[in-house]
């Protein structure tokens, strides 16, 4: 099986390519320096020449705050780019998996969002990712749409790396404690995605590591596992204003994964332990 992965230079795309290679798949990872996904002719030519069996579309504009001001670029990457990738996939009769986000939901309430719940994004980034979903649904009858949250991986920037970096120079850190969600380790997620593309169990899925926490609880667990004596001061969203509105509730149900026979991801605490070990190995 030949698999084309966009966004290879990002956290998820990198781990997806590594996981596919482990399983003997022909993995082709591309970044923005390889193909400009906002260039329709370039996208189609590349997809036609490589003629993959599957495209996993991880590439996205993910600078949530910056997106509120740089709307044109965000739209071009997340919506137009997705349209060009999807159109190319349809022309060469290729399976497509589109990676989406918890930001398509409004973040209200305390219940876990389900696949069938109507998206209602509160920020521009979430809006463009939902528009990307609609493009995929409109153009391809059979597709995978996988919504993920709070991503961390070895390749790139993330909350965990930021906390570890700040702990080098601080004794205490203020962290928001009223936003709930599930951290998602790209190493674990990549295994699920590679499992999925080898089936015809199409549809919309919600995927993250098991269990829920706040950012403050995640920070505390990071410092505890990393043996760092750092005090975490819990703050509210209102005390830590950002350019873009963050959803307070990013809890997501994994029922569809279960119903379709896919293996659930490990608990987020276990994923964090694995990740910290991975970071430690990288330093050596």
C-alpha positions in Angstrom: 0.0 0.0 0.0 1.3 3.4 -1.0 0.3 6.2 1.5 0.8 9.9 0.9 1.0 12.0 4.0 0.7 15.8 3.9 2.1 17.8 6.8 5.0 15.5 7.2 7.1 18.2 9.0 4.4 18.5 11.7 3.9 16.4 14.9 1.3 14.0 13.6 2.4 13.7 9.9 5.9 12.7 11.1 4.7 9.9 13.4 2.2 8.6 10.8 5.0 8.2 8.3 7.2 6.4 10.9 4.4 4.1 11.9 3.6 3.2 8.3 7.2 2.4 7.6 7.4 0.1 10.6 4.5 -1.9 9.1 6.1 -2.2 5.7 3.9 0.4 3.9 5.3 2.6 1.2 5.1 6.0 3.0 5.5 9.3 1.2 5.7 12.3 3.5 5.5 15.8 2.1 5.8 19.2 3.7 5.2 22.7 2.3 8.7 22.8 0.7 7.7 19.8 -1.4 4.2 20.7 -2.5 2.2 23.9 -2.0 -1.2 22.6 -1.2 -2.8 25.9 -2.0 -1.6 25.5 -5.6 -4.3 23.4 -7.4 -2.2 22.5 -10.4 0.8 21.5 -8.3 -1.3 19.4 -6.0 -3.0 17.5 -8.8 0.3 16.9 -10.7 2.0 15.5 -7.6 -0.9 13.2 -6.7 -1.3 12.0 -10.2 2.4 11.3 -10.5 2.7 9.5 -7.1 -0.7 7.8 -7.5 -1.1 6.7 -3.9 -3.6 4.2 -2.6 -4.4 6.5 0.4 -3.9 10.2 1.3 -3.7 11.1 5.0 -4.2 14.9 5.0 -2.5 16.2 8.2 -1.3 19.5 6.8 -3.1 22.5 8.3 -2.7 26.1 9.4 -2.8 25.5 13.2 -1.7 28.9 14.7 -5.1 29.4 16.5 -4.5 33.0 17.7 -2.7 34.1 14.5 -5.6 32.8 12.5 -7.9 35.5 13.8 -5.8 38.1 12.0 -4.3 36.1 9.2 -7.7 34.8 7.9 -6.8 34.6 4.2 -3.8 32.3 4.7 -5.7 30.2 7.2 -8.6 29.8 4.8 -6.3 29.1 1.8 -4.5 26.3 3.7 -7.4 24.7 5.6 -10.2 25.0 3.1 -8.8 25.6 -0.4 -5.8 23.3 0.3 -8.2 20.6 1.5 -10.4 21.1 -1.6 -7.4 20.6 -3.9 -6.2 17.5 -2.1 -9.7 16.0 -2.0 -10.4 16.8 -5.7 -7.0 15.2 -6.6 -7.9 12.1 -4.5 -11.2 11.8 -6.3 -9.6 12.1 -9.8 -7.2 9.2 -9.1 -9.7 7.2 -7.1 -7.6 7.4 -3.9 -8.9 6.9 -0.3 -8.8 10.0 1.8 -8.4 10.7 5.5 -8.8 14.3 6.7 -7.5 15.2 10.1 -9.8 17.7 11.9 -10.0 19.1 15.4 -12.0 19.5 18.6 -12.2 23.2 17.8 -15.1 22.5 15.4 -17.3 22.3 18.5 -18.5 25.3 20.6 -17.0 23.9 23.8 -20.2 24.4 25.9 -21.5 22.1 28.5 -19.8 19.3 30.4 -20.8 16.2 28.4 -18.5 14.5 25.9 -19.2 15.6 22.3 -20.3 12.8 19.9 -19.6 12.3 16.2 -23.2 13.2 15.4 -23.2 16.5 17.4 -23.5 19.6 15.2 -20.3 21.6 15.0 -20.4 25.2 15.9 -16.8 26.6 16.0 -16.2 29.7 18.1 -12.9 30.7 16.4 -11.7 31.2 12.9 -9.3 28.2 13.0 -12.1 25.9 14.0 -14.4 27.4 11.4 -11.9 26.7 8.6 -11.3 23.1 9.8 -15.1 22.5 9.8 -15.3 24.0 6.3 -12.6 21.6 5.3 -14.7 18.8 6.7 -17.6 19.9 4.5 -15.5 20.0 1.4 -14.4 16.4 2.0 -18.0 15.3 2.6 -19.3 17.1 -0.4 -16.7 15.8 -2.8 -16.2 12.2 -1.6 -18.9 9.9 -0.6 -16.4 7.5 1.2 -13.9 9.2 3.5 -12.4 9.3 6.9 -12.7 12.5 9.1 -10.8 12.2 12.4 -11.2 14.9 15.0 -8.3 15.1 17.4 -7.4 17.3 20.4 -4.4 18.6 22.5 -1.8 17.0 20.3 1.8 16.3 21.4 4.6 14.5 19.6 8.3 14.3 19.2 8.5 16.4 16.1 7.5 20.0 16.8 6.2 22.3 19.5 3.6 21.5 22.1 2.3 22.2 25.6 4.5 19.5 27.2 7.7 20.8 25.7 6.7 24.4 26.7 6.1 23.3 30.4 9.4 21.5 30.5 11.2 24.5 29.1 9.6 26.9 31.5 10.4 24.6 34.5 14.1 25.3 33.8 13.8 28.9 34.9 10.7 29.0 37.1 9.5 27.7 40.5 5.9 28.2 39.8 3.7 28.5 36.7 0.2 29.8 36.1 -1.9 27.4 34.0 -5.6 27.5 33.0 -7.7 25.1 35.0 -11.2 25.4 33.5 -10.7 24.0 30.0 -11.2 20.2 29.8 -10.0 17.8 27.2 -7.9 14.8 26.3 -4.2 15.0 25.4 -3.4 13.1 22.2 0.0 11.5 21.7 0.8 11.3 18.0 2.7 8.0 18.5 -0.5 6.4 19.7 -2.8 8.2 17.2 -0.6 7.2 14.3 -1.1 3.5 15.0 -4.9 4.0 15.0 -4.8 6.0 11.7 -2.7 3.3 10.0 -5.2 0.7 11.2 -8.1 2.7 9.9 -6.9 3.3 6.4 -6.5 -0.4 5.9 -10.3 -0.8 6.3 -13.4 0.6 4.6 -15.0 1.7 7.9 -15.5 5.2 6.7 -17.0 8.1 8.5 -16.4 10.8 11.2 -14.4 9.7 14.2 -13.3 11.4 17.5 -9.9 10.2 18.6 -7.7 11.0 21.6 -6.0 9.3 24.4 -8.3 8.0 27.1 -9.4 10.1 30.1 -9.9 13.8 30.6 -8.0 16.6 32.4 -7.5 20.4 32.5 -4.4 22.1 31.2 -3.4 22.7 34.9 -3.9 19.0 35.7 -1.8 18.0 32.7 0.9 20.5 33.8 1.0 19.0 37.3 1.2 15.4 35.9 4.1 16.5 33.6 6.1 17.9 36.6 5.3 15.0 38.8 6.4 12.4 36.2 9.5 14.5 35.2 10.4 14.8 38.9 10.3 18.6 38.9 9.3 20.6 41.9 7.2 23.2 40.3 4.1 24.8 41.8 1.1 25.0 39.4 -1.1 28.0 40.1 -4.6 27.3 38.6 -6.0 30.3 36.7 -9.2 30.8 34.8 -9.7 31.3 31.1 -10.7 34.9 31.8 -7.5 35.6 33.7 -5.5 34.4 30.7 -7.0 36.1 27.7 -5.9 35.0 24.2 -6.7 36.4 20.8 -8.8 33.4 19.9 -11.5 31.9 22.1 -10.7 28.5 23.4 -13.4 25.9 23.9 -13.8 25.1 27.6 -15.1 21.6 26.9 -13.2 19.5 24.5 -14.2 16.1 25.9 -14.9 13.7 23.1 -16.7 10.4 23.0 -14.8 7.4 21.4 -17.9 5.3 21.0 -17.7 5.1 17.2 -14.1 3.8 17.5 -15.4 1.1 19.8 -18.4 0.3 17.6 -16.2 -0.2 14.6 -13.7 -2.5 16.3 -10.8 -0.1 16.5 -8.5 -0.2 19.5 -8.8 2.7 21.9 -5.7 4.7 22.7 -3.9 4.3 26.1 -4.8 6.6 29.0 -3.2 10.0 28.7 -1.1 9.5 31.8 0.5 6.4 30.2 1.0 8.3 26.9 2.7 11.1 28.8 5.1 8.6 30.5 5.9 7.1 27.1 6.5 10.6 25.6 8.7 11.8 28.4 10.8 8.6 27.9 10.9 9.4 24.1 12.1 12.9 24.8 14.8 11.6 27.2 16.1 9.2 24.6 16.3 12.0 22.0 18.5 14.1 24.4 21.0 11.3 24.8 
